[in-house]
Amino acid sequence: MPHNDRVLIVGAGPSGLLLAGDLEAAGVACTVLERRAEESNLTRAFAVHARTLELLDARGVADELVATGQRVDTLQLFGRVVVDLSRLPSRFPFVLITPQYETERVLEERARALGAEIVMGAEVVGLRQDADGVELDVRARDGTVGQRRAAWVVGADGVHSAVRQALGLPFPGHAVVRSVMLADVRLEQSPGNVLPVASDGNQFAFTAPFGDGWFRIIAWDRRHQLPDSAPVDFDEVREVTRRALGTDLGMHDPRWLSRFHSDERQVPHYRVGRVFLVGDAAHVHSPAGGQGMNTGLQDAANLSWKLAAAVNGWAAHDLLDTYHAERYPVGRLVLRLSGAILRLALLRSWVLRALRGAAAGALVRVRPLLDRIAERLSGIAIGYPAPPGAHPLVGRRAPDVPLAAAGPGPGRLYEALRGGRFVLVAPAGDPAASVDGWDGRVDRATTRSESGTVTLVRPDGYIGWASDETDAARRSEAVRGALAEACGAPVATTSS
């Protein structure tokens, strides 16, 4: 007889692990099925941007992850464009450089502590769904195939997603760069707190510090492209880096060498019935800008609270459809942004490179535009469409505003979000901003601001509703209407 689960997550990468922890925190039991029989200590992703760190902060694990890596507050593109991340309006005005396995470790520990079951060596080889649930065929380590059934399934199983393939979904796109070399090395000359990216048309290279004395080198040579399976010659990595950056930084003692190619692809539907796709199972793009893992983690944060609401029985009928509606455009934007950076780096014509240099020279004098680039790369600028007539704040990222905490209560909004619930943020002494009837779904927080605006912040840190209404009766009615629409019908309270 098949196992019966409420939610099955396929893939124990960062996206799947964050989702599992969120579901368990919301009281939704879940199981994670991972094809790998044991943990891998190798990594390709290494950049954790500010918006992702904010989401991890809302789960209480950001500071732990930050301690594992190196903060970098400057991106240097093509020699002249300096993107200053230290100006970001965030508690995390930097990009964190840390191996992906550290992100996975922190998220796995959280998921297990909350009760998630993680099954290693479990490979999905088939999928069927009906109106009531989804059945997976799962091959165990000993080669036997059994069935597991769940109300919902999430495919977080990467670019070669078995879930996506079982659904028969196309994954349109193409390879944008081949034979990219990776190396983890020691350096005699550290580039400091800067991520330098450089290209001369025939090769590009950049380096990033892990914070423990090791550095990641990514290098590519247009004139020498080999299959992904071909071994990497460390001398070639050193020479390509020297030609692109002007120095090989004295790199030595490589501990890991690898080669890969980068695709640009996006699935047309992030939801098919009772099955969802997140992360690389839904979209892949060039490594430029370090967007990949971050976009997947933000997919998971968007989906988790909606799926928990559906399982717990209070979601609006169309809430789960908003996952695709909100995240598909973000994935498309990331493909375009990372693709544009890569194509600028790969310009072969000296004329086009000269034009790139001239544009870069003009760009460095336009501080607001550079700040906008920083916000876009970091994820801070990401927002979601608001319905017609909504308050201007709706759909925007909620800033981590200070709260008027009493005693040991949360002192910041993102600490208040650690309950995994909506947070109604209102000025002190506002009797209209009551959450009575929505216990367990909405928390109340008081802001230090004198602004009369009341906001309803979603569990993923975006503003779902806001109002500047000053009339007490109308304000109270508006708050209760917003809570009912976003968080389901109130639970009737009885007095003793």
Residue pairs with C-beta under 8 A, 6 or more apart in sequence:
2 135
2 146
2 147
2 148
2 149
3 31
3 146
3 147
3 148
3 149
4 148
4 149
4 150
5 29
5 30
5 31
5 148
5 149
5 150
5 151
6 28
6 29
6 30
6 150
6 151
6 152
6 311
7 23
7 28
7 29
7 30
7 31
7 150
7 151
7 152
7 153
7 154
7 307
7 311
8 30
8 31
8 32
8 33
8 134
8 136
8 148
8 150
8 152
8 153
8 154
9 16
9 19
9 20
9 30
9 31
9 32
9 33
9 153
9 154
9 156
10 16
10 32
10 33
10 124
10 136
10 153
10 154
10 155
10 156
10 157
10 161
10 162
10 163
11 32
11 33
11 34
11 35
11 155
11 156
11 157
11 158
11 161
11 279
11 281
12 32
12 33
12 34
12 36
12 104
12 108
12 118
12 120
13 104
13 156
13 157
13 158
13 279
13 280
13 296
14 45
14 100
14 103
14 104
14 107
14 279
14 293
14 296
14 297
14 300
15 156
15 278
15 279
15 293
15 296
15 297
15 299
15 300
16 32
16 34
16 154
16 156
16 157
16 278
16 279
16 300
17 32
17 104
17 107
17 108
17 110
17 111
18 59
18 107
18 111
18 297
18 300
18 301
18 304
19 30
19 154
19 156
19 278
19 300
19 303
19 304
19 307
20 30
20 32
20 111
20 116
20 118
21 59
21 107
21 110
21 111
21 114
21 116
22 59
22 300
22 301
22 304
22 305
22 308
22 420
23 29
23 30
23 116
23 304
23 307
23 308
23 311
24 30
24 111
24 114
24 115
24 116
25 114
25 420
26 304
26 305
26 308
26 312
26 420
27 308
27 312
28 307
28 308
28 311
28 312
29 115
30 116
30 117
31 116
31 117
31 118
31 119
31 148
31 150
32 111
32 116
32 117
32 118
32 119
33 119
33 122
33 123
33 124
33 136
33 138
33 148
34 118
34 119
34 120
34 121
34 122
35 121
35 122
35 123
35 124
35 157
35 162
36 120
36 121
37 120
37 121
37 141
38 120
38 121
39 101
40 101
41 101
42 101
42 256
42 258
43 99
43 100
43 101
44 100
44 182
44 258
44 260
44 287
45 100
45 103
45 290
45 292
45 293
46 97
46 98
46 99
46 100
46 208
46 210
46 216
46 290
47 95
47 96
47 97
47 208
47 290
47 293
47 294
48 56
48 65
48 69
48 95
48 96
48 97
48 98
48 103
48 293
48 294
49 95
49 96
49 290
49 291
49 294
49 377
49 378
49 379
50 85
50 88
50 90
50 92
50 93
50 94
50 95
50 378
50 379
50 380
51 90
51 294
51 298
51 378
51 379
51 380
51 382
51 397
52 293
52 294
52 297
52 298
52 379
53 62
53 65
53 66
53 90
53 91
53 92
53 96
54 62
54 90
54 91
54 92
54 397
54 400
54 414
54 461
55 297
55 298
55 301
55 460
55 461
56 62
56 65
56 106
56 297
57 63
57 91
57 92
57 400
57 414
58 414
58 417
58 418
58 459
58 461
59 110
59 418
60 110
60 418
61 106
61 107
61 110
62 92
64 106
65 96
65 98
65 102
65 103
65 106
66 92
66 96
68 98
68 99
68 102
68 106
68 211
69 96
69 97
69 98
69 99
69 102
69 210
69 211
70 96
70 97
70 98
70 208
70 209
70 210
70 211
71 94
71 95
71 96
71 97
71 193
71 211
72 85
72 94
72 95
72 96
72 97
72 193
72 194
72 195
72 208
72 209
73 84
73 85
73 86
73 93
73 94
73 95
73 193
74 82
74 83
74 84
74 85
74 86
74 193
74 194
74 195
75 82
75 83
75 85
75 95
75 194
75 195
75 197
75 374
75 377
76 82
76 83
76 194
76 195
76 196
76 197
77 83
77 197
77 341
77 360
78 197
78 198
78 199
78 344
78 345
78 356
78 357
78 360
79 198
79 357
79 360
80 357
80 360
80 361
80 364
81 360
81 363
81 364
81 370
82 364
82 370
83 370
83 373
83 374
83 377
84 370
84 371
84 374
85 93
85 94
85 95
85 374
85 378
86 93
86 94
87 93
87 371
87 374
88 94
88 374
88 375
88 378
88 380
89 380
89 399
90 378
90 380
90 400
91 400
91 412
91 414
95 195
95 290
95 378
97 195
97 208
97 209
97 210
97 211
97 216
98 210
98 211
99 210
100 293
103 293
108 118
111 118
112 118
121 140
121 141
122 138
122 139
122 140
122 141
123 138
123 139
123 162
124 136
124 137
124 138
124 139
124 157
124 162
124 163
124 166
125 137
125 138
125 139
125 145
125 162
126 136
126 137
126 166
127 134
127 135
127 136
127 137
127 153
127 162
127 163
127 166
127 167
127 275
128 134
128 135
129 135
129 153
129 273
129 274
129 275
132 151
133 149
133 150
133 151
133 152
133 274
134 149
134 150
134 151
134 152
134 153
134 273
134 274
134 275
135 147
135 148
135 149
136 147
136 148
136 149
136 150
136 153
137 145
137 146
137 147
138 145
138 146
138 147
138 148
139 145
140 146
151 274
151 311
152 274
152 275
152 276
152 307
152 310
152 311
153 163
153 274
153 275
153 276
154 275
154 276
154 277
154 278
154 303
154 307
155 161
155 162
155 163
155 164
155 167
155 275
155 276
155 277
155 278
155 281
156 277
156 278
156 279
156 281
156 296
156 300
157 163
157 281
158 279
158 280
158 281
159 263
159 265
159 280
159 281
159 284
161 277
161 280
161 281
163 275
163 277
163 281
164 171
164 267
164 277
164 281
164 282
167 272
167 275
169 267
169 268
169 269
169 272
169 277
170 267
170 268
171 265
171 266
171 267
172 265
172 266
172 268
173 263
173 264
173 265
173 266
173 284
174 263
174 264
174 265
175 261
175 262
175 263
175 264
176 262
176 263
176 264
176 286
176 339
176 342
176 343
177 220
177 261
177 262
177 286
177 342
177 346
178 225
178 228
178 261
178 262
179 220
179 221
179 224
179 225
179 226
179 227
179 228
179 230
179 259
179 261
180 218
180 219
180 220
180 259
180 260
180 261
180 262
180 287
181 217
181 218
181 219
181 220
181 221
181 232
181 236
181 237
181 240
181 257
181 258
181 259
182 216
182 217
182 218
182 232
182 256
182 257
182 258
182 259
182 260
183 216
183 217
183 219
183 232
183 234
183 237
183 251
183 254
183 256
183 257
183 258
184 210
184 214
184 215
184 216
184 217
184 254
184 255
184 256
185 214
185 215
185 217
185 237
185 251
185 252
185 253
185 254
185 255
186 213
186 214
186 215
186 251
186 252
186 253
187 207
187 215
187 249
187 250
187 251
187 252
188 249
188 250
188 251
188 252
189 247
189 249
189 250
190 209
190 215
190 249
191 207
191 209
191 249
195 206
195 207
195 208
196 206
196 207
196 245
197 204
197 205
197 206
197 345
198 204
198 205
198 206
198 244
198 245
198 246
199 205
199 244
199 345
199 346
199 347
200 243
200 244
200 353
201 222
201 346
201 347
201 348
201 349
201 350
201 353
202 221
202 222
202 223
202 243
202 348
203 219
203 220
203 221
203 222
203 223
203 240
203 243
203 244
204 219
204 220
204 244
204 345
204 346
205 217
205 218
205 219
205 220
205 240
205 241
205 244
205 245
206 217
206 218
206 245
207 215
207 216
207 217
207 218
207 241
207 245
207 249
208 215
208 216
209 215
210 216
214 255
215 249
215 251
217 237
217 241
217 251
218 287
219 236
219 237
219 240
219 241
219 244
220 240
221 236
221 240
222 346
222 348
224 236
226 259
227 259
228 259
228 260
228 261
229 259
230 259
231 257
231 259
232 257
232 258
232 259
234 254
234 257
237 251
237 254
237 257
238 248
238 251
239 248
241 247
241 248
241 249
241 251
242 248
262 284
262 285
262 286
262 287
262 342
263 284
263 285
264 284
264 285
264 286
264 335
264 339
265 283
265 284
265 285
266 282
266 283
266 284
266 328
266 331
266 332
266 335
267 277
267 281
267 282
267 283
269 324
270 276
270 277
270 278
270 282
270 299
270 323
270 324
270 327
270 328
271 277
271 320
271 321
271 323
271 324
276 303
276 307
276 320
276 323
278 296
278 299
278 300
278 303
279 293
279 295
279 296
279 297
279 299
279 300
280 292
280 296
282 299
282 327
282 331
283 295
283 331
283 334
283 335
284 292
285 291
285 292
285 334
285 335
285 338
285 339
286 338
286 339
286 341
286 342
287 338
287 342
288 338
288 339
288 341
288 342
288 345
289 337
289 338
289 341
289 377
290 377
291 334
291 337
291 338
291 377
294 379
295 330
295 331
295 334
298 327
298 330
298 379
298 382
299 327
299 331
301 460
301 461
302 323
302 326
302 327
302 460
303 323
303 327
304 459
304 460
305 420
305 458
305 459
305 460
306 315
306 319
306 320
306 322
306 323
307 320
308 420
309 315
309 319
309 488
310 319
310 320
313 488
314 441
314 487
314 488
314 489
315 488
316 485
316 486
316 488
325 385
326 384
326 385
329 385
330 382
337 376
337 377
344 356
347 353
347 356
363 369
363 370
364 370
372 381
374 380
375 381
380 397
381 397
382 397
383 395
383 396
383 397
383 462
384 395
384 462
385 395
386 394
386 395
387 394
390 465
391 465
391 466
391 467
391 468
392 466
393 453
393 455
393 463
393 466
394 463
394 464
394 465
394 466
395 462
395 463
396 462
396 463
397 461
397 462
397 463
398 413
398 425
398 455
398 457
398 461
398 462
398 463
399 413
400 412
400 413
400 414
401 412
401 413
401 425
401 447
401 448
401 449
402 411
402 412
402 447
402 448
403 409
403 410
403 411
403 412
403 413
403 415
403 416
403 425
403 445
403 446
403 447
403 448
404 428
404 446
404 447
404 448
405 411
405 446
410 416
410 418
410 445
413 423
413 425
413 445
413 457
414 461
416 423
416 443
416 445
417 423
417 457
417 459
417 461
419 443
420 459
421 440
421 441
421 442
421 443
421 459
422 438
422 441
422 442
422 443
422 456
422 457
422 458
422 459
422 464
422 483
422 486
422 487
423 442
423 443
423 444
423 445
423 456
423 457
424 433
424 435
424 442
424 443
424 444
424 445
424 454
424 455
424 456
424 457
424 479
424 483
425 445
425 446
425 447
425 454
425 455
425 456
425 457
426 432
426 433
426 444
426 445
426 446
426 447
426 454
426 455
427 446
427 447
427 449
427 450
427 451
427 452
427 454
428 446
428 447
430 454
430 475
431 472
431 476
432 454
432 472
432 475
432 476
432 479
433 444
433 454
433 475
433 479
434 444
434 476
434 479
434 480
435 442
435 443
435 444
435 483
436 490
436 493
437 483
437 490
437 491
437 492
437 493
438 483
438 487
438 488
438 490
438 491
439 491
441 487
441 488
442 456
442 483
442 487
452 468
452 470
453 466
453 467
453 468
454 466
454 467
454 475
454 479
455 463
455 465
455 466
456 463
456 464
456 465
456 466
456 482
456 483
456 486
457 463
457 464
458 464
458 486
464 482
464 486
465 482
465 485
465 486
467 475
467 478
467 479
467 482
469 475
469 478
480 490
483 490
484 490
